[in-house]
Structures are given as C-alpha cells and as structure tokens.
Amino acid sequence: MWSAWRIARPLRELAQGAERIGAGQLSHRIALHSGDELERLGERFNSMAAELQASHDNLGRQVEERTRELSDANRAKSRLLAAASHDLRQPLHALNLMVAQWRRDPDAAERRRLGLRVEQAIAAINALFDGLLDVSKLDAGVIRPQVEAFPVQRLLDRMDVAHAAAARDKGLELRIRPCDAWVASDPVLLERILGNLVANAVRYTRSGAMLLGCRRTRAGLRIAVWDTGIGIAPDKQERIFDEFYRLDAEGGAADGGLGLGLSIVARLAGLLGHQVSVRSVPGRGSCFAVTVPETASQPHLPTAANDSAIDALQGRRVLVIDNNAQVLASTARLLEGWGCCVLAAHGAPDHVHGPVDLLLVDMRLDHGDDGVAAISRLRRQWGRDVPALILTGDTAIGTRERIAASGLPMLEKPVSALRLRSALTRLLQRG
C-alpha cells in the first residue's frame, strides 16, 4: 500500500497540474521532488507552461499594438477626411460662383478674367488631389524609384516654369541660380520633392524673394530653397514633416493645403536615400535642402520632345474610350482643338473601321471591362500594337499591378491638358 501511495501521489499531482495548465492557468507550476522520471516529466510540464505563458503574453502585446495602430489609422483617416473636405470645398465653392458669374456676364474681358480664375481654382483642386494620391501610393508601396543620371538644370528650369507665375502673383521673386552638375536620382520623384519645397516657400512668404540654388559638398550636390518667409520656431521644425501638420493653422500661411507637402518630401527622400535638412529663424525665413549624389556629366542626353514634334498630333486619328459621357465629350473637344480626328466610344467598341493612330482609354469601363483588356482586344483585331495610354483614378494596388504588368503607360486623373498632350506626343514619337 505504501509503494502504491508513493507512486500514485506524484501521478495525481501531475494530472492535477496538467489539468490546471490546460484550463488556462499558465502561471501554475508542478512541484515534484521524487527524484525520478516523474519529477523530470513535471519539469517538462513546467517548461511547456512557461513557453505557453510567454507566447500568450507576446500575443497580448501584439494585439494591443495592432489595436493602437488601427486606432491611430482611424484618427489619421478622420483628420484626412476633415482636412480634404474643407480644403476641397473652398475651390469648388469658388468655382461654382465663377461659373454662375461667367454665364451672366456679357463683357468679354471679364469672361476672360473669370476663365483665368477658373483655371486657378482647378489647379488648386488638382494640387490637393496630387497630395492625396502621393500619400496613397507611398502607403501602398507602389512607388519604385528609377534612378538615372541627368543634369540638375533640367529640374531647375521646370521649377521656374511651374512656380514663377505663382510667386509673381504674390508680388514675390523666384530666383534660380544655374548649375551644370549632373546627379543620380529618380528625376520624377526628385522633381516632386523640389516642387513641394518651392511651393511651400511661396505659400509661407509674404514679401521678399525665394532662391533656388545648388552647392557641391562631400556628401553630394546640395539643392536648397531659401525664402524670406515667416520662419519656423525650433520646437516645430521636427513636426513640420508630420502628415496634416500645417503652420497656417496657427496663423502663418495665407492659403490652404492639407499639410502633406513636407511629409511627402520626407518620405520620398527616404525612399531615394537622400538627406533632407531645414534651417529656419522665426520672422526671417527658412532654408530647406536635399542632398543628392552627384555623378559625371554625360555627353548626350536624349530629350522627350523637340521643336519638330510640336504638331505631332495634327491630323492623327485618336480613339477615346470612357464610360463617363462628360469626360468623353470634354476629352474629344480638347483633342479636336489640337487638330486630331477623334473617335469617341462609350465603352470598348467591338469593331472600329479604318486605321487608328492612338488609343486613349479609361481603366474602369462598364460591365466589369477595363482599359487593359480593351486595348488588348483592339490590338489583336488590328494585328498591330497601336500606341495606347491608360487614364485612371483608381489607386488600388491590384489595378496598378495589372497596368504595370501590361507595360502600358498610365496617367492618373485628374490630368492637366499640358501633361496629357506631352504624354500623347511622346507616345506617337516612340510608336
């Protein structure tokens, strides 16, 4: 009986301990001191319970972190919707008033002035959408840098064209120092970085001037934007790179914005591996700079367009496919104004008679069809790869991956007339 009790007691303790651990009491430990295989079995149970407890605690921390991330994402989305709703309503409201006035005003000069103001309101809306689309693409991870060597003067000239007029409208001067250096970067993404920096300088400067210039350093070519604006307090110089943070909320700026410009600058610079710095004195101005790797100059750089291509669209037969009647009609009239012969189709047509020089197709079509499939069908029908361009306002990763896999060039809506004409001209030159 004594031997049976000596064997049964540790077995009962093992069974009871295993039952408690199985019921979720992971902190329970089995205490056996029999000095035999049963004690070693109890130690294995204790080790298993400790591992389960550690795993459970880790899972709990992960759940808490994920819950906090989702809560932060929801708050960020709410801030985005609030900011976007407010800032999009302003130019849309002005646009509605100007259109109503344009309809009633018989004076030709006043109608031209209203036309310019309409263009400015549309440009403001486009700028807001560009910021939202940039953030969406960065979050989705669909932006992949295409690094190449190019002269930095090309970007400096584009900054002059894009922002000099806005500076003059505020009574400011945009000065650009020429530079003969070549850099290694993604020209499109670097242009976006510089464009945001110059636009910010114009926005936060009430009087004086902005200067865009370059300086060679050991780390590379330092491209800097100086302004004589309101400046930034030292305790805010880190926060300005946060999303939705705007100095104008504290009375600094004269016009709007979602507070995404500098956030996009920081994220694009990180994607490219470029360093961004800021120096500022409140009331005296700021200097934002991005440092880019410098490379040896190249003897020849092919350009996307030249003077002989100005009338490349004249007389071209263009098929435009879209499921929105207003967009279809507006696009057709624009192309006809450029001298094109336009065929407009509401949805992909089954057959098109005669030769077509160019396809301009919306991505989302009716009945589950899309632009990639429509272009593929028409090319098979004609037996040749007609130059084609996809337009889309869809920022979903799946849509972008499908377009990228097709090899078709893409423009995101809304698209300016100048950008659309440039893209179509390049397509015809290559095709």
N, C-alpha and C positions, 0 to 999 in steps of 0.2 A: 504493500500500500504506500509505504514511504517512497519507493522508487517511482511508482506511478504518479504520486503527487509531485515529485521533483521534476518529472518530465512534463506533466500536464500544466503546471503553473506558468512556465515561460511560454508554452504554446497558447494559453489563454491570453497572456499579456500581448503576444504577437498578434493574435486575432483581434483583440480589442483595439490595439493601436492601429492596425491596418484599417479597421472599420472607421475609426475616428478620422484618420487621414483621408480615407475615401469619401467621408461625408463633408470634406472641405476644411477640416481643422488642420491646416498645413503647418501650423506652428507646434503641433504636438510632436513629442519625441518619445520613442520607446526606450525604457531604461531596463536593460537586462545585464546581469553580471554573472552569467552561468559559466563563462569561460569555455564555451564550446561552440558548435556550429550555429546554435540558436542565437547566441549573442552576436555573432557575425552577421546572421540574417537580419537581426534587429538593427544593426548599424547600417546595413544596406537600405532598409526601410527609411531610416532617419535621413540618409543621404538623398534618397529619392524625394522625400518630403521637402528637404531644403531646396533642391533644384526646382521642384514644382512651385514652392513659395517665391523663389527668386523670379521665376518665369512669370508668375501671376503678378508680382509687384511691377515688373518691367512692362507687362501688358497694360496694367492700370495706368502707368505713366504715359505710355504711348497713346492710350485712349484720351487721357487728359490733354496731352499736347495736340492731338488731332482735333479735339473739340475746341480748344483755344484757337487753333489755326482756322477752323471753319467759322468760328465767331468773328475773328479778325477779317476773314474774307467777306463775310456778310456785311460787316461795318464798312469795309472798303467799297463794296458794291453799292451800298446805300449812299456813301459820300459821292461816288462817281455819278450815280443817277441824279442826285440832287444838284451837283455842280453842272452836269451836262444839261439837265432840264433847264436850269436857269440861264446858262450861257448860250444855249441854242435858241431859247425863246427870244432873246434880245434881237439878234439879227433877223430872225423870222418875223418878229413883230414889225421891225423897221421895213422889211421887205414888203410886207402886206400894205403898209401905209404908202410906200413909194409907188407900188403898182397901182393902187387906187388913185393916187395923185396923177400918175402918168396917163391914165385913161382919160382924165377930165381936163388936163392942161393942154390947150391948143398951141402954146408957144413952143416953137421948135428948139430954141436954145435951152429952155427949161427942161424939155423932154430929154435932150442930150445930157444935161447935168444929172437928171434923175437916173438916166441909164448908167452913168459912171458910179453913182451911189449904189445902184442895184448890184453892179459888179463887185463893189467893195463889200457889200453885205454877203454876197455869195462867197467871196474869198474868205471872209471871217468864218462862215459855216464850214467851208472846206478845211480850213486850218484846224478847227475843232475836231472834225472827223478824222483828219490825219493823225492827230494826237491819240485819239481813241484807238484807231487801227494799229498804230505803232505799239501801244501797250498790249493790245490783244495779241499781236504777232510775237512780241517778246515773251509774253506769258506762255504762249503755245509752243515756243521753241522752234518756230518755223523759219526764223531768220538765220541764214548761214552766210558768213562773210565770204566774199570773193575778192581776195587780196591780189592786187596787181600794182605795177609801177606806173605812175602818171605824174605830170607836172602839177604842182600845187597851184600855179597861177590859173589853171582851168577852173578850180573851185573858187578862187578869189574873184574871178570875173563873174561867175554865176551869183556870188553874194552881192556884187554891185548891181546886177540886173534885177535880182529878186527883192532887194531891201532899200535901195537908194530912194525910190519914189516914196516909200512909207516914211523914211527919215525926212525927206523934203516936206511932206505934208504936215509934219510937226515942227517945221522950222529948224530942223537939225541937219547936220552934215555928216555923211558917212565917208570917211577917208580910208582908202585901201592902198597899202604900200606894195608895189610889185615884188615878186620873188621868183627866182629862176631855179629853185630847188625841186627835186623830184622826191616823192615819198612812196612808201609801200603800205597800202591800205585798201580798204574797200571804198571806191570813190562815191558810191551812192550813200553808204552809211556815214562816211566822213562828211559828206555834204549836208546830211541831216543834222549832224552834231553842230557844225558851224552855223547852219541856218537857224537852229534853235538859239544858239548863243547870240547871234546878231539880232534876231527878233526880240530876245529878252532885253538886249541893250537899248533898242529903240523903244520898247514898251516902258522901261523904267527910267528913261532920260527925259527930263522936261525942257532942258536948254543945254546948248553946247554942241558936242560932237561925239562921234564914235570912231575909233580907229581899229582897223583890222590889219595885222602885220605878222611877220614871221621872224624868228631868230634861231640860229643854229646853236645847239647845246650838245653836251656829251651824250645825253640820253636820246637825242634826235632833233627833229625840227619842231620848235615850239610855236604853235599858231595861236595867237592871243587876240582877244577882243577887249579893248579899253572903252570905257564910257565915262561921261561926266554926270551920271545919274544920281539917284537918291542914296546909293550905297546900301550896305548890309551890315547890321550890327554883328559883332563877333559871336554872340551866343546863337545867332540864327544862320551862320554860314554853313553849318552841317545840315540843318533842317531843310534848306532850300532844295536839296536833292531828293527829298521825300516826295512821294506822289501826293497830289492835291494840296501841297503847301503853296500858298500864294502870299506875297508881300502886300498885294493890293487889298487883301482882307483887313490890313492894318492901316489903310490909307495911303499906301505907297504908290500904286500904279494908276494910270489914267484910264486904262482899258482892261478888258477881261482876259479870260484864258482859264483852262481847267487846272492849272498848276501841275501840268505833266511835262512841260518842256525840259526842265533841268533833270527830272527823273529819267526821261528818255536819253538825255545826253550821258548821264552816268552809266546807264545800263548798256547803251551801245558802245561806249568807251571800254567798259569791262569786257564786252563780247569781242572787241577788236584787240584788247590788250594795251590800249592807250591810256595814258595818265591824264586826269583832269584836275586842275587846280584853280583856286579862287583867292584873290586878294581884294579887300574892299575896305573903304573908310566911309562911315555914315556921313551923308551930306556932300561927299566929294566925288564918289564914283566907285567903279569896280573894274576888275580885270579877271576875265575867265580865259583859261588857256588849256589846250590839249596838245600833248607831245606825241608826235608821230615818227616812226622810224624813217630815216632819210635813206635814199638809195641813189645809185649812179644814174645820171641822165641817159636817156635813150636817143638814138639818132633820128628816129622817126616814130611818130605815133599816129595810127590811123584814126580819123575822125568819123563820127556817126553820120554827119551830113555836111554838104558843102554847097556853095552857091549854085552849082548846076542842078541841085536837087530841089530848088525852091518850088518848081512847078511839077514835082513828081506825081502829084495827084490829079493833075489836069487830064481830063478825058478818060480816067480809069473807071472801070465798071466794078462797083462795090456792092456786095450783098450784105445787108444788115439784117440780123435776126434777133428779135427781142419779143418777149411776151407782154411788155408794157406798151400800150398804144402811145402814150405821151412821150416816153423815151424814144420809141421808134420814130415818131414823126419829127422830134427835135433833132435827132441824130441825122436823119435823112436830109433835113433842110440845111444843117451845118455842112455836111459833105457836098451837097449840091452847090453851096456857096463857095466851096473850094474847087469847083469845076469837075466834080465826079458825076458819073452817071449811076444813080442809086437804085438798087432793087431792094425794097423793104418787105420783110416777111414776118408775120406774127406767128412765131414758132417755126421750126425747121421744115422747109418745103420738101415734098417728095421728089420734085424734079425742077431744075432751072434750065431754061433754054438759053443757048448762046454762051460764049466764054465769059468768065468772071476773073477779074484780076486780083481781088482781095475779099476776104471774109472778115466781118466784124460781128462777133456772136456773143450774146449774153450767156452766162454759165447756167443759170436756172431757167429752164423752159417748162412749158406745160406738160402734163401727163407723165411726170417723172423723167422727162428727157433732159439732157444737159448739153452744153455747148461742145464739150469734147466729143461726145458721140455724134452730134450733128455734123461737126466738121469732118469726122472720120467717114461718115456715110457719103457726104458730098464729094470728098476726095476720091473715094472708091468709084463713085458714079462717073466722075470726070476722068479718072485714070491719071491724075497728076496731083502733086502736093501744092495746091493753091495757097499762097501766103495767108495766114489767118491770125487773128488776135482775139483773145478771150477778155471779156469785161465781167467783173463780178463784184458784188458787195458782200459775199459770203466769206466770213473769216474762219469757218470751221476747219479743223486740221485735215479731216478727210477730203474736203473739197480742194484744199491747196495741194495735198499729196497727189490727188488724181490729176490736177492740172500739171503739176511738176513732172509726173510720170509720163504724161503725153508729150512733153517737150514743147508745148505751145506757149508763146509769150502771153503775159497777163497784165492787165491794168485793173486797179481797184477803183470802184466807184466811191465817191464822185471823182470824175476825171475832168481836168481843165481842157479847154479847146486846144491850147498850145501843146500840152503834153500828148493829147490824142493825135494831133497832126504830126508831131515829131515821131511818135511810135509807128504810125502808118507809113510815113516816109521811109523810115529805116527798114521796115518790112519789105517794101517794094524794092528798095536798093538791093537787099540781100536776095530777094526772090527772083 
